[in-house]
Amino acid sequence: MSALKPKLYYVYDPMCSWCWGYKPVWEQIKQALADDVEVIYVLGGLAPDTDDPMPEMMQAQIASYWKKIENFLGTKFNYEFWTENSPRRATYPACRAILAARSQGAELTMLNAIQVGYYTEAKNPSDNAMLVALAKSIGLDITEFETEFLALKTHQALLTEIRFARSIGGSSFPSLFVTKEGKQIEIPVDYKDAESTVELIRSTI
């Protein structure tokens, strides 16, 4: 029986703009380490549920983060999001949608749909209706998805996952952690260089 692979935890939020910026490098890291580690996605929960409109000052601040990421990494953002929607500082709905998709084996497909919808198509993943539409667009069993998405147990599972993320040190997104001898070792995130991160993880495990 082969030994279990070391775990590589990726702590993220589906509406985290830095996670979107990191995506190309992260995909390279995953591919390079496919035979070396078991990658586990962990939802960090950036912003709790709210029906309150996002203050204009916060909208401007987040848009400035987008511009910073764009300038630093070349990532593309659709700024029409801010004029075509009523933004709310709520990422928990998108996190619950990820959990509902995970139960159908489609976490990463749903994550991609949310990120592409949000950042390139100016869709609002804080809205339940938009998340259901995205789930439908990727071919999920929509009845099962809606039941899971809206279930209290899914929200409780999210809170449990967020607590786990915090327990290993994942309070910023994205964050990387490797398990070694029962301990979690944080791996610094290099947004531009996959190779250095791959070498560091290999030396750690």
C-alpha positions as semicolon CSV with decimal commas, in nm:
position;residue;x (nm);y (nm);z (nm)
1;M;0,000;0,000;0,000
2;S;0,146;0,335;-0,104
3;A;0,206;0,606;0,153
4;L;-0,039;0,890;0,168
5;K;0,070;1,203;-0,014
6;P;0,140;1,517;0,188
7;K;-0,154;1,758;0,186
8;L;-0,126;2,099;0,022
9;Y;-0,406;2,325;0,143
10;Y;-0,516;2,614;-0,078
11;V;-0,720;2,860;0,128
12;Y;-0,928;3,086;-0,092
13;D;-1,252;3,271;-0,148
14;P;-1,435;3,255;-0,482
15;M;-1,475;3,635;-0,479
16;C;-1,116;3,713;-0,377
17;S;-0,957;3,929;-0,646
18;W;-0,603;3,825;-0,550
19;C;-0,707;3,459;-0,594
20;W;-0,820;3,550;-0,946
21;G;-0,487;3,719;-1,010
22;Y;-0,297;3,419;-0,873
23;K;-0,492;3,165;-1,077
24;P;-0,247;3,117;-1,371
25;V;0,051;3,063;-1,138
26;W;-0,153;2,841;-0,906
27;E;-0,255;2,620;-1,198
28;Q;0,113;2,577;-1,290
29;I;0,197;2,485;-0,931
30;K;-0,082;2,227;-0,915
31;Q;0,024;2,070;-1,241
32;A;0,388;2,049;-1,137
33;L;0,305;1,893;-0,800
34;A;0,031;1,657;-0,917
35;D;0,235;1,348;-0,828
36;D;0,378;1,487;-0,505
37;V;0,088;1,624;-0,298
38;E;-0,285;1,599;-0,244
39;V;-0,434;1,942;-0,308
40;I;-0,723;2,034;-0,079
41;Y;-0,927;2,349;-0,141
42;V;-1,041;2,527;0,176
43;L;-1,295;2,810;0,177
44;G;-1,176;3,105;0,382
45;G;-1,495;3,312;0,386
46;L;-1,400;3,668;0,302
47;A;-1,722;3,853;0,388
48;P;-2,036;3,735;0,575
49;D;-2,393;3,765;0,448
50;T;-2,546;4,110;0,423
51;D;-2,829;4,274;0,233
52;D;-2,678;4,619;0,279
53;P;-2,546;4,797;-0,031
54;M;-2,169;4,832;-0,039
55;P;-2,067;5,189;0,054
56;E;-1,930;5,386;-0,239
57;M;-1,599;5,433;-0,060
58;M;-1,558;5,056;-0,031
59;Q;-1,654;5,010;-0,395
60;A;-1,382;5,254;-0,495
61;Q;-1,132;5,081;-0,265
62;I;-1,201;4,735;-0,413
63;A;-1,188;4,872;-0,767
64;S;-0,847;5,017;-0,680
65;Y;-0,735;4,669;-0,571
66;W;-0,842;4,540;-0,911
67;K;-0,634;4,809;-1,080
68;K;-0,334;4,724;-0,859
69;I;-0,362;4,354;-0,949
70;E;-0,406;4,443;-1,316
71;N;-0,091;4,652;-1,314
72;F;0,109;4,397;-1,112
73;L;0,003;4,074;-1,284
74;G;-0,171;4,170;-1,607
75;T;-0,499;4,017;-1,486
76;K;-0,809;4,146;-1,663
77;F;-1,113;4,285;-1,480
78;N;-1,444;4,414;-1,609
79;Y;-1,510;4,741;-1,428
80;E;-1,866;4,754;-1,562
81;F;-1,946;4,537;-1,260
82;W;-1,959;4,852;-1,048
83;T;-2,215;5,029;-1,267
84;E;-2,427;4,731;-1,374
85;N;-2,489;4,583;-1,028
86;S;-2,581;4,672;-0,673
87;P;-2,265;4,543;-0,502
88;R;-2,281;4,398;-0,151
89;R;-1,989;4,300;0,068
90;A;-2,101;3,937;0,087
91;T;-1,902;3,636;-0,030
92;Y;-2,067;3,368;0,184
93;P;-2,335;3,302;-0,082
94;A;-2,062;3,222;-0,337
95;C;-1,887;3,004;-0,077
96;R;-2,208;2,808;-0,015
97;A;-2,248;2,766;-0,391
98;I;-1,898;2,616;-0,399
99;L;-1,996;2,366;-0,129
100;A;-2,315;2,273;-0,314
101;A;-2,113;2,219;-0,633
102;R;-1,849;2,023;-0,441
103;S;-2,114;1,769;-0,343
104;Q;-2,159;1,705;-0,717
105;G;-1,784;1,685;-0,777
106;A;-1,775;2,022;-0,949
107;E;-1,601;2,258;-0,703
108;L;-1,338;2,380;-0,946
109;T;-1,582;2,410;-1,236
110;M;-1,809;2,624;-1,020
111;L;-1,515;2,828;-0,892
112;N;-1,414;2,905;-1,249
113;A;-1,773;2,997;-1,342
114;I;-1,797;3,237;-1,046
115;Q;-1,460;3,400;-1,112
116;V;-1,515;3,438;-1,487
117;G;-1,871;3,560;-1,430
118;Y;-1,765;3,813;-1,168
119;Y;-1,441;3,945;-1,306
120;T;-1,490;3,930;-1,683
121;E;-1,870;3,933;-1,736
122;A;-1,967;4,180;-1,458
123;K;-2,208;3,934;-1,292
124;N;-2,281;3,956;-0,921
125;P;-2,200;3,634;-0,729
126;S;-2,342;3,784;-0,408
127;D;-2,688;3,720;-0,556
128;N;-2,839;3,374;-0,509
129;A;-3,018;3,389;-0,845
130;M;-2,691;3,453;-1,027
131;L;-2,523;3,160;-0,851
132;V;-2,809;2,928;-0,945
133;A;-2,780;3,047;-1,306
134;L;-2,405;2,978;-1,303
135;A;-2,466;2,628;-1,162
136;K;-2,714;2,565;-1,441
137;S;-2,468;2,693;-1,702
138;I;-2,208;2,432;-1,601
139;G;-2,457;2,147;-1,616
140;L;-2,515;2,072;-1,248
141;D;-2,829;1,894;-1,130
142;I;-3,006;2,218;-1,051
143;T;-3,268;2,074;-0,816
144;E;-2,999;1,907;-0,610
145;F;-2,783;2,218;-0,626
146;E;-3,058;2,452;-0,501
147;T;-3,148;2,215;-0,218
148;E;-2,786;2,195;-0,103
149;F;-2,715;2,563;-0,166
150;L;-3,001;2,684;0,054
151;A;-2,973;2,419;0,326
152;L;-2,882;2,522;0,680
153;K;-2,634;2,233;0,695
154;T;-2,443;2,389;0,404
155;H;-2,408;2,717;0,591
156;Q;-2,295;2,527;0,900
157;A;-2,043;2,334;0,688
158;L;-1,909;2,666;0,558
159;L;-1,861;2,801;0,910
160;T;-1,679;2,480;1,005
161;E;-1,452;2,511;0,702
162;I;-1,379;2,875;0,781
163;R;-1,285;2,778;1,137
164;F;-1,050;2,514;1,000
165;A;-0,893;2,768;0,763
166;R;-0,828;3,003;1,055
167;S;-0,695;2,719;1,271
168;I;-0,414;2,648;1,025
169;G;-0,336;3,018;0,979
170;G;-0,543;3,087;0,668
171;S;-0,676;3,434;0,740
172;S;-0,568;3,592;0,411
173;F;-0,641;3,470;0,060
174;P;-0,488;3,297;-0,120
175;S;-0,281;3,110;0,138
176;L;-0,087;2,786;0,103
177;F;-0,008;2,532;0,375
178;V;0,169;2,196;0,365
179;T;0,117;1,924;0,624
180;K;0,434;1,774;0,764
181;E;0,448;1,545;1,064
182;G;0,104;1,657;1,170
183;K;0,190;2,028;1,154
184;Q;0,088;2,296;0,906
185;I;0,371;2,486;0,740
186;E;0,279;2,805;0,557
187;I;0,422;2,848;0,209
188;P;0,466;3,212;0,104
189;V;0,261;3,306;-0,202
190;D;0,470;3,427;-0,494
191;Y;0,219;3,575;-0,737
192;K;0,455;3,569;-1,033
193;D;0,684;3,268;-0,999
194;A;0,541;2,916;-0,989
195;E;0,880;2,745;-1,007
196;S;1,014;2,891;-0,682
197;T;0,698;2,787;-0,498
198;V;0,715;2,435;-0,642
199;E;1,078;2,403;-0,529
200;L;0,994;2,532;-0,184
201;I;0,705;2,290;-0,140
202;R;0,915;1,998;-0,259
203;S;1,190;2,090;-0,014
204;T;0,933;2,118;0,265
205;I;0,765;1,783;0,212
